[in-house]
């Protein structure tokens, strides 16, 4: 074989292998949804409940925040998710359509507001 043909074949084989490796990583990987919850006073919300579901409202999951107001939902497949936080006296708005990407961590900030009082 001639040298130019060998170079061409090597580039074809290596280039094709890299493309396949990249495609396999993108299709099968998992991502993380993480964030911080803040109280109405602007401090990290400790032990706040955080609920996450896919954008269709299915497959809900829950966790609580740590001492720094942080939460994590690891190992999520690529897709779009909604999340909100709450305590007995406050809650955040829903954050909708947060995209989870394979191999990445999607960050969100949730701010709690007081729940309306319900008088009897």
C-alpha positions in Angstrom: 0.0 0.0 0.0 1.1 3.5 -0.6 1.7 5.9 2.2 -1.2 8.3 1.3 -3.6 5.3 1.3 -2.4 4.1 4.7 -2.8 7.6 6.1 -6.4 7.9 4.6 -7.4 4.5 6.1 -5.9 5.3 9.5 -7.8 8.6 9.6 -11.0 6.9 8.5 -10.7 4.2 11.2 -9.7 6.5 14.0 -12.3 9.2 13.0 -15.1 6.6 12.8 -14.1 5.1 16.2 -14.1 8.5 17.9 -17.6 9.3 16.4 -19.0 6.0 17.7 -17.4 6.5 21.1 -18.9 10.0 21.4 -22.3 8.8 20.3 -22.4 5.9 22.8 -21.5 8.3 25.7 -24.2 10.8 24.7 -26.9 8.2 24.4 -26.3 6.2 27.5 -25.1 8.6 30.2 -26.8 10.0 33.2 -26.9 13.5 34.6 -27.6 15.2 38.0 -30.1 17.8 39.1 -28.7 19.8 42.0 -29.4 23.1 43.6 -29.7 25.3 46.7 -32.9 26.3 48.5 -33.1 29.6 50.3 -35.5 30.7 53.1 -37.6 33.8 52.7 -34.9 35.6 54.7 -32.2 34.5 52.1 -30.5 31.9 54.3 -29.9 28.3 53.2 -32.9 26.2 54.0 -31.9 23.2 56.1 -34.1 20.1 55.8 -36.4 21.5 53.2 -38.4 19.0 51.2 -37.5 19.0 47.5 -39.8 17.3 45.0 -38.7 16.5 41.4 -40.7 15.0 38.6 -40.3 14.6 34.8 -41.9 17.4 32.8 -45.0 15.3 32.2 -45.7 15.2 35.9 -44.7 11.6 36.2 -42.1 9.7 38.3 -42.0 12.0 41.3 -39.0 11.7 43.6 -38.2 13.5 46.9 -35.2 14.4 49.0 -34.3 16.9 51.7 -31.7 19.7 51.7 -28.5 19.3 53.7 -27.0 21.8 56.3 -26.0 24.1 53.4 -29.5 24.1 51.8 -28.2 21.8 49.0 -30.0 18.9 47.3 -29.0 16.4 44.7 -30.9 14.0 42.3 -28.2 11.9 40.7 -28.3 9.3 37.9 -31.2 10.9 35.9 -31.6 10.0 32.3 -31.5 12.8 29.7 -34.8 14.6 29.7 -36.7 17.6 31.1 -37.7 17.9 34.8 -39.6 20.1 37.2 -38.6 20.8 40.7 -39.9 22.7 43.8 -39.1 23.0 47.5 -41.2 23.3 50.6 -41.3 23.5 54.4 -44.3 23.4 56.7 -44.6 27.2 56.4 -43.1 28.1 53.0 -42.7 26.8 49.4 -41.0 27.8 46.2 -42.5 28.2 42.7 -42.0 25.2 40.4 -39.0 25.5 38.1 -40.1 23.9 34.9 -38.3 22.1 32.0 -34.8 21.9 33.5 -32.8 19.9 31.0 -30.7 17.0 32.3 -27.7 16.2 30.1 -25.6 13.1 30.2 -22.4 13.6 32.2 -23.5 17.1 33.4 -24.9 18.6 36.6 -27.8 21.0 36.1 -27.9 23.6 38.8 -31.1 25.4 40.1 -31.8 27.9 42.8 -35.1 27.7 44.7 -36.4 30.6 46.9 -39.0 29.9 49.5 -41.9 32.3 50.1 -44.3 32.1 53.0 -47.4 30.0 52.4 -50.7 32.0 52.6 -52.5 31.7 55.9 -55.7 29.8 55.8 -58.1 31.1 58.4 -61.0 29.1 59.8 
